[in-house]
Amino acid sequence: MPWGTGRDRGRGGQVSLHCPTGPVSLLASAHVTAAIPGALPLEHAVDEAPWRLELLDLPERIKGGRLWLPAGIGVGAKLNAELVSRYGRPWRH
């Protein structure tokens, strides 16, 4: 029986999110993973750029193999606009 149907509905599931991108999407993926009962650990990439820890005003905190979620609103951290300007460009619609 597929997950989420019949008797399995509402029990959570064996979900393992993957986040091979930057720290903002990692925080978003971590919040989703934390909200899913029974979710497997979040797989993620880190250290692909030497300035990665400077990209957010609250840098990623990984201790004992666990990512700590900041307590702020939204995903809990803000982009460092100066760093974005230095290594990329802000998106404008």
Summary of the structure (lengths in Angstrom):
residues: 93
radius of gyration: 16.0
end to end distance: 43.5
largest distance: 52.2
contacts: 204
relative contact order: 0.17
helix: 28%
strand: 11%
